[in-house]
Amino acid sequence: MSDLCRWLHDLLEQLPRFKYPFDPKRLPKNAIYFFYEKGESWGHGGDRPRIVRIGTHREGNFRSRIAEHFLLNEARDELRRRKTAAP
């Protein structure tokens, strides 16, 4: 395993973690974000979460952009539910 990979995971695990649903007012206005996906584990053994998306938002739009990411995921999931429920 890369020492840098372990260093990054060790560092991120010290930061607060937000899970959906969340209060957007608790989020910073600008940020670098790391998304994890439930059930995904990093590739170095053990059960540490795997980073599946990294991004940045500045100019005060972090809260709205993160909310948009989650709304898009909800809309996608709703479409999948409709497709599987259709005869």
Secondary structure, 3 states (H helix, E strand, C coil): CCHHHHHHHHHHCCCCCCCCCCCHHHCCCCEEEEEEEEEEECCCCCCCEEEEEEEEECCCCHHHHHHHHHHHHHHHHHHHHHHHHCC
